[in-house]
Amino acid sequence: MTYVRRSPSVAARMLGGEMMIMSGQDSTLFTLNPTASAIWNAADGVTPLEQIVERTICSDYEAEPADALRDALELVQGLAAEGILVVSDSPLQEPAP
């Protein structure tokens, strides 16, 4: 299983239907499309990515589960490389404030 959680070192706001995320490390600005925004919003660290994809991507976009999960894994790995998401093979707890 793959679990994802939003990174505590970013600032995020929904603007005009797109999620805008600014990296706290280098102030890089990222814009997420609606599909990526849906994954971002559901990334709580305890819901498996497979369930997130099934509940949000497959139902909202009529995507095939295997294809949607493959694309979602690629997306979250890319966002994790940028420090936007934290990815783990076990549930993640929210960081202490």
N, C-alpha and C positions, 0 to 999 in steps of 0.2 A: 504494500500500500504506500501511496505517496500522500503526504500531508503538507499543506502550505499555509503560511501565516504572513500577514503584511509586516514589513520591516518597521521597527519603531523609529528608524532614522530617516524617514521620509515624511514629507507633507503632501497631503492629497486633497483635492477638491473636485467636485463634479461641476463642469462648466459647459453649458450648451449640449448636454447629452454625452460628453466625453469626460473621462477621468483624467485629470491633469495631476502628475506626480512630480515633485521636486526632490531630488536626492539631497540629503543633509550633508553628504560627504563632499560633493563638488558643485552643488547647485544645478546639476543637469536637469532639464525638464523633459518629461516623458508624457506622451499622450496615448491613452489606451482606447482602442476601438470598443464598441459595445460588447463584443464577446469577451475581450480581455477585461473589461470593466466588470462584467458579471463574475468572472473568476476572482478578481481582486476583492469585490464586495463580499464574496462568500468565503474568502481565505481566512478562516478563524483558527487554524492550527489543529483542530480536532475533527473536522469533517474530512474524510478521505477525498482526494481529488476526483476519484471515480464517481463518488456520489454528487459532488459539485457539478461535474460534467453532465451526469444523467439528469439532475434536477433543473439545471439552468440552460445548458447548451443544447442538449438533445431535445428537450421539450420546447424550448423557445425557437430553435432554429431548424428543427426537423433533421438533425444530423445523425448519421450512423454512429452508434456508441464507440466502436473501435477506432474509427477515423477521428471522431471528436476527442477521444482520450489521447490519442497519439499527438494531435495538434496541441492539446492543452499541456501535455508534458513538455513539448518543445517550447511552448510559450513560457511556462513557469520556470523552466531551466534558464531561459534567456533573461527573464526578469530577476531571477536569483543571482545570475552572474553580474547584474547591474546593481545588486544590493536592494532591490525593491521588494522582493519576496524572500522568505526563508523557507527552504524545502527540506523535508526529513522523511525517513521511512517509519517514523513513529510519531504519535501525537505530540504537538508542541504546545506548551503553555504560554500564555501572554507574559511578556517581560514585566518585571516589577517596575513601578513608576519611579 
